[in-house]
Structure formats: C-alpha cells, structure tokens
Amino acid sequence: MTESDVQQSAPRVRFPGISPRAYEHPADKGAMATLRAVPGVGDVLKIANGLWNERAERLYAVASYVRVSETQFPVINRMHKESAEILDLRNVPKLYVARSPEANAYTIGIDEPFIVLTSTLVESLDNEALRFVIGHEQGHVLSGHAVLLTLLQRLLNLQASVQWVPIGALGPDAQPGRYPHSCTAAVVHSPHHNVIMTAAHCLHPNMKFYPHFNHGKPDSAYGTYTVKAVIIPTEYVNYEESHQDKNNPYDFAFAVVQPEPNKKNVEDRTGALYPVVNPTAPNTPTSIGGYNQNSPNMSSCRGTARLVEWSQYRYVRVDCNGMNGGTSGSPFVVDNTRNVIGLMGGFDRGGDSTPGRNYSAHFSTIFAKYYAQAQNHS
C-alpha cells in the first residue's frame, strides 16, 4: 500500500456535527433505549467497569501492538484521520495493528476508546474496504458503543479465564453425603497427574478434594479425591512458630491425591495449571477463582497483579472483590493462559483484614523446591 493508493476517486462527503441517530439502525436505537431504561443499569455498569484497570489495557496495546502513525502505516494513518474528519470526531481514537492470523477489527475502552486492526485484516482488504472498516469502528466510538462492547468483552474474557480452571473445594473427610469445605485448591501439572496446590494454612491429612465443586457437592463428572500425602514447607512451620503475625511468606503447600477406585488421576480429568517461579507480575491481568463458604458455586474476580514487599519478604497482590472465607488457596491465573503466579494466602492470610485486597506468597525458589518434591512423589 502506497500513498497513491489512498487517493480519493471522488470527493468525500463530510458530516459536521452528525448525530449517531442519523445512521444507527432502528433496532439498535431500540435496544439502547431499552437498556438505558432499566433501573440501576448505570450503577451496575460503573461497578463492572471498576473491576478492570483500563490503563493496563492501554499499556498492553502500546507494548504489544504497532501504533498507526505518520511513520508506521502512514497510509492507514491518513485514512484514519480522513474518516474521523468525515464523522466530525473531535477526539480521534488511537489506532493499532495487532499481529494475528484472524481477520478482525474491534474498538475497546471506556475512558479512552482505541481501535485495533489485525495484521491479517490489513493484508487481506483493499483500500476502500479497509476505509469502510475504520469508519465502522469510529462509528462505534461516536455512538458510545465502545462502553458496552468493552464491558461485554471483559465479562466474556473473565468467564473464559476461569470457567475451565482446574480448581475445587478442599475440606475434611466427612460422613457420606456431607461435603464441608474450608479452602480452595488447584490442580498443578505433575508427572503422575496427581498433585494439587493450596495454602499451607489450609492443608492437613484426612482431607478430600472436590474438583469443580457444584451446588455444594462434588461434580460426578470429576469425582472425589482423597489426600494421600501432604508437602508443607519447613519454612512455613518455622515462621509460624517464631512470629505472631498472619503474614507467612511461605504459605503454600502441595498434596498428592488419589482417585476413587478404578477412576482416572485428577489431572487426566481436569487438566492442570503451570506455576511460574519468581513471577515479576508487572501489571499482569489476572483472574482468581475459588469457593466461598457461603456460596454453592465458584466465585471469581479479575484484577491486575503486582509485587509488594513487607519486612524482607515479597508477595503478589491482586485487587478485586468477591473472594471471602473459603477461598484461601485460590489460584492467581494469568488471563488467557494456564500460568499461575500465586494463590490466596501469605500476607494477612490472603487478605482477611481488607476486602478486595488479595495476597499470595511469592513463588520463590523455595516454592520451586517443594513443588519438585510433590512432582517426584509417587
């Protein structure tokens, strides 16, 4: 694509001060009017928006995509500016090109919406088609659709991030038909496919693990597993004996679990997470899933992970709401991956004193040592 490729075959008609009502489909207008008429919908959208760090999303775009400008994709940049002039957009949204095998374009963001085109789309379309796509996305900005599209995409991403996560409820071995649980645990990869990870303050012998706990009872599709061996760091025990606080920096542990007779090992039925040792966690979009004691199903929330320090120790912190009693041991999973960079525990026992602040002990080389022990356990 060259500068000459974008020369106009005919003068472009501009629409100064155009209202979105002039081009929106009647069904679109009706749907928006119906949504706005729902009592409290504005407050709900504000709360939902508060669960995400939009600045982190913009930084991710800057770091991962190519910003369209006068020096990078200059022809597309000119088309972008011309389209904005046609629609009389006062604040021209930033435009990025993302490397992807899919042909797609989307607008995201609430405070400062921006547009993303995939590289395959750019390579596949001629100039007029590409101009149409850019104008279409700018129309979303002008109509205010970016708000709803962004919230919908965020909620769908959150669901996708946690619905498959191989977690379950962890509780004492009780009478048949009773399934009390006190914590959450996650399946982590091991050669024998039989290891779970949780907070050290949760784990002791004579416990059972219920993958994908559902409506207050085990899910028959995943079964029930008995804790056969526990691996608790000696450093955790020593810290508990020598300190009076609730900030144990070694609050992680592993258990080897065995299935019911003639059943598969747990990883073969649920899949597994992959712990990341020494995670730097710089503004990493992260989801947490776990089982509140007052809820029959899995709860989840999403925030941005970062490292914090207290005394001489490091912890991972994710701010998001909804994780209460019973969620100790819940994994911190990096969005759209199987990588786990933390589990609920450590500082303030995971965040007992401040709702919305969730902590994990740092996955240090000491963590790696005990994870290796669990992996080598038969």
Summary of the structure (lengths in Angstrom):
residues: 378
radius of gyration: 25.1
end to end distance: 60.2
largest distance: 80.7
contacts: 1250
relative contact order: 0.11
helix: 34%
strand: 25%
